[in-house]
Amino acid sequence: MTAPNELRLLPWAGPEGKPCYLSTDDRHGFMSRLADNIEAVQLGTAAELLEQASETLDDQDAGPEDLRRLAEELTGALRDVLRIATSRGHLLLGGEPPRS
């Protein structure tokens, strides 16, 4: 198994919003591939939301409800992207993921 300092922060939260980590020697195993695929979906969603945000902010007819919904969706996407960046940064540096 991997050393404790090589745990991968997974792109989903566990019970009560606590982070989930993967310990494996196989970076191409099922759970690693699943995490990679989920990260790809999350990054794609964030890119789509960024485009939608630009369009919504340019729309003079966008109401408060539209802006609130957009802010909520962007908050979730930003949380996902930050988790991915944290995970990948620790994988690149070989450092220990933060315990939150």
Backbone bond lengths (Angstrom), bond angles and torsions (degrees), N, CA, C in turn:
res aa  C-N    CA-C-N  psi(-1)  N-CA   C-N-CA  omega(-1)  CA-C   N-CA-C  phi
1 M - - - 1.457 - - 1.526 109.44 -
2 T 1.295 114.25 165.20 1.468 119.99 179.95 1.513 110.87 -73.18
3 A 1.308 113.61 153.90 1.460 119.17 174.93 1.525 108.88 -70.22
4 P 1.338 117.58 153.51 1.460 120.18 -178.34 1.521 113.75 -55.37
5 N 1.325 117.64 -27.93 1.464 118.65 -178.85 1.527 111.88 -82.75
6 E 1.336 118.31 3.17 1.451 122.09 179.18 1.526 111.65 -115.28
7 L 1.314 118.06 21.72 1.452 120.75 177.74 1.520 109.81 -69.08
8 R 1.307 115.97 142.96 1.463 120.99 177.75 1.520 109.29 -99.19
9 L 1.319 116.03 126.47 1.456 121.35 173.24 1.523 107.50 -72.82
10 L 1.321 116.58 120.39 1.457 120.97 -177.33 1.525 110.84 -82.73
11 P 1.334 117.30 156.40 1.464 120.59 -174.87 1.524 114.41 -81.91
12 W 1.301 117.05 22.49 1.458 120.94 175.09 1.510 108.87 -139.87
13 A 1.312 114.79 158.58 1.465 120.55 -179.98 1.526 109.56 -98.81
14 G 1.301 114.77 154.79 1.450 120.71 176.86 1.524 110.86 -93.25
15 P 1.314 115.80 -161.60 1.457 119.79 178.30 1.525 111.46 -55.53
16 E 1.300 114.70 140.89 1.467 122.26 178.76 1.530 112.25 61.20
17 G 1.327 117.13 22.88 1.452 120.95 177.16 1.516 115.36 75.04
18 K 1.331 116.40 11.35 1.470 119.53 -179.55 1.527 110.31 -75.12
19 P 1.347 117.28 147.37 1.463 120.21 -179.07 1.527 111.89 -66.29
20 C 1.331 114.65 150.24 1.465 121.83 175.71 1.520 108.05 -111.78
21 Y 1.323 116.41 143.09 1.457 121.92 -178.96 1.517 109.50 -126.80
22 L 1.326 115.22 151.30 1.456 121.89 176.97 1.518 109.18 -116.03
23 S 1.318 115.29 130.87 1.455 121.74 175.24 1.520 107.08 -117.18
24 T 1.333 115.94 112.19 1.459 119.72 -179.42 1.516 109.98 -156.31
25 D 1.311 115.22 153.43 1.465 121.33 174.04 1.524 111.01 -88.51
26 D 1.331 116.69 -13.22 1.465 121.99 -173.27 1.526 110.39 -106.74
27 R 1.324 115.92 98.87 1.472 119.99 179.09 1.523 112.01 -71.41
28 H 1.328 117.15 -6.49 1.459 121.58 179.27 1.529 110.83 -113.95
29 G 1.320 116.84 13.01 1.455 121.25 179.16 1.523 111.59 -73.56
30 F 1.316 115.36 174.53 1.461 121.69 -175.97 1.528 112.08 -55.64
31 M 1.326 118.60 -50.47 1.465 121.01 -176.35 1.527 111.49 -67.24
32 S 1.317 117.95 -36.38 1.466 120.83 177.18 1.523 110.37 -65.38
33 R 1.327 116.61 -43.57 1.472 120.45 178.94 1.521 110.69 -66.57
34 L 1.328 116.99 -39.43 1.462 120.77 177.51 1.530 109.95 -61.05
35 A 1.327 117.09 -46.02 1.466 120.93 178.66 1.529 110.61 -62.53
36 D 1.329 117.26 -42.23 1.473 121.00 178.01 1.528 110.74 -59.77
37 N 1.325 116.53 -44.56 1.465 121.07 -179.26 1.523 111.64 -65.38
38 I 1.319 117.34 -42.15 1.459 120.58 178.74 1.522 110.34 -65.42
39 E 1.327 117.04 -40.50 1.464 119.93 176.70 1.526 110.52 -60.95
40 A 1.328 117.69 -40.98 1.467 120.99 179.46 1.528 110.73 -62.39
41 V 1.326 116.39 -42.15 1.469 120.44 177.63 1.528 110.12 -64.05
42 Q 1.323 116.93 -44.79 1.461 120.75 -179.56 1.530 111.31 -62.19
43 L 1.326 117.72 -41.90 1.464 120.74 178.38 1.526 110.81 -66.93
44 G 1.319 117.51 -38.04 1.462 120.94 176.32 1.510 111.90 -63.76
45 T 1.324 116.35 -41.93 1.460 121.12 177.19 1.520 110.83 -62.30
46 A 1.318 117.21 -42.30 1.467 121.27 178.94 1.526 110.61 -62.05
47 A 1.326 117.26 -41.32 1.467 120.71 178.93 1.525 110.86 -63.79
48 E 1.326 116.98 -42.28 1.461 120.95 177.75 1.519 111.06 -63.89
49 L 1.336 117.03 -41.25 1.460 120.63 179.11 1.520 111.87 -65.77
50 L 1.318 117.07 -35.37 1.456 120.48 177.41 1.524 110.26 -62.39
51 E 1.318 116.26 -43.59 1.469 120.33 177.30 1.528 110.40 -63.82
52 Q 1.331 116.41 -44.04 1.465 121.28 178.90 1.530 110.23 -62.54
53 A 1.315 117.32 -38.45 1.470 120.64 179.70 1.521 110.62 -62.88
54 S 1.322 116.57 -43.55 1.468 120.05 178.32 1.522 110.69 -60.15
55 E 1.327 116.66 -44.05 1.459 120.86 -179.97 1.530 111.08 -65.32
56 T 1.325 116.46 -42.93 1.465 120.55 -179.05 1.519 111.07 -65.43
57 L 1.314 117.03 -41.99 1.468 119.84 -179.88 1.528 111.80 -68.36
58 D 1.323 117.06 -28.02 1.472 120.77 176.58 1.526 112.42 -79.50
59 D 1.330 116.61 -16.90 1.468 121.96 -177.28 1.526 109.93 -81.98
60 Q 1.319 116.05 110.45 1.473 121.13 -179.63 1.525 112.37 -65.94
61 D 1.326 117.21 -19.86 1.461 121.27 -178.68 1.526 113.09 -92.47
62 A 1.318 117.49 0.27 1.468 120.18 179.42 1.530 108.69 -66.50
63 G 1.316 114.87 127.86 1.458 120.09 -178.06 1.518 112.04 -94.78
64 P 1.322 115.80 176.35 1.464 121.02 179.77 1.532 113.07 -58.08
65 E 1.337 116.61 -35.26 1.469 119.50 179.92 1.525 110.36 -66.12
66 D 1.337 115.37 -40.69 1.472 119.63 178.25 1.528 110.83 -62.40
67 L 1.314 115.91 -44.15 1.461 120.58 -178.66 1.519 111.48 -68.04
68 R 1.323 117.17 -38.67 1.472 120.18 178.21 1.525 110.99 -64.89
69 R 1.346 117.16 -45.28 1.460 121.20 179.04 1.535 110.08 -61.54
70 L 1.325 115.91 -42.63 1.457 120.07 178.41 1.524 110.71 -62.37
71 A 1.338 116.88 -44.07 1.473 120.42 179.31 1.526 110.97 -61.27
72 E 1.323 117.41 -40.28 1.473 121.01 178.71 1.532 110.77 -64.35
73 E 1.339 116.64 -43.79 1.460 120.20 -179.75 1.525 110.94 -67.61
74 L 1.335 116.65 -40.18 1.466 120.03 178.62 1.525 111.12 -66.10
75 T 1.327 116.88 -35.65 1.472 120.58 178.15 1.521 110.31 -62.04
76 G 1.330 117.17 -45.36 1.459 120.68 177.81 1.518 112.03 -63.24
77 A 1.327 116.02 -43.13 1.471 119.94 -179.88 1.526 110.74 -65.77
78 L 1.325 117.01 -40.72 1.464 120.24 178.73 1.526 110.38 -63.81
79 R 1.325 117.52 -39.21 1.468 121.51 177.25 1.535 110.09 -60.55
80 D 1.337 115.89 -44.57 1.466 120.25 179.21 1.528 111.54 -63.87
81 V 1.332 116.93 -45.63 1.462 121.05 -178.25 1.530 110.56 -65.11
82 L 1.312 116.86 -38.94 1.468 120.21 178.08 1.530 110.63 -64.27
83 R 1.322 116.97 -40.54 1.472 120.85 177.50 1.532 109.95 -62.68
84 I 1.334 116.87 -42.67 1.464 120.79 178.99 1.526 110.21 -64.12
85 A 1.332 116.59 -45.46 1.467 120.10 -179.87 1.521 110.74 -61.90
86 T 1.311 116.79 -41.21 1.468 120.96 178.45 1.522 110.08 -62.87
87 S 1.326 116.39 -46.29 1.461 120.68 -179.47 1.519 111.14 -62.48
88 R 1.310 116.79 -48.87 1.464 120.38 -177.46 1.516 111.63 -68.32
89 G 1.309 116.81 -35.23 1.458 119.68 177.15 1.513 111.53 -62.85
90 H 1.316 116.69 -41.01 1.459 119.82 178.66 1.520 111.64 -71.68
91 L 1.323 116.94 -33.19 1.463 118.87 176.20 1.522 110.57 -65.83
92 L 1.339 116.53 -40.91 1.465 120.28 -179.97 1.521 111.86 -66.99
93 L 1.338 115.70 -39.66 1.465 119.91 -176.90 1.526 112.60 -86.83
94 G 1.335 116.14 -14.28 1.464 119.28 -177.54 1.519 111.24 70.93
95 G 1.323 116.00 20.14 1.454 120.82 -178.47 1.515 111.99 -90.37
96 E 1.306 114.89 172.41 1.452 121.43 -179.72 1.512 110.23 -83.82
97 P 1.352 118.12 131.36 1.454 120.47 177.43 1.532 110.26 -63.12
98 P 1.319 117.04 146.66 1.456 119.05 178.90 1.512 111.04 -66.79
99 R 1.286 117.22 143.36 1.469 121.66 175.88 1.530 107.96 -94.14
100 S 1.352 115.92 111.56 1.468 117.59 178.93 1.501 110.51 -111.11
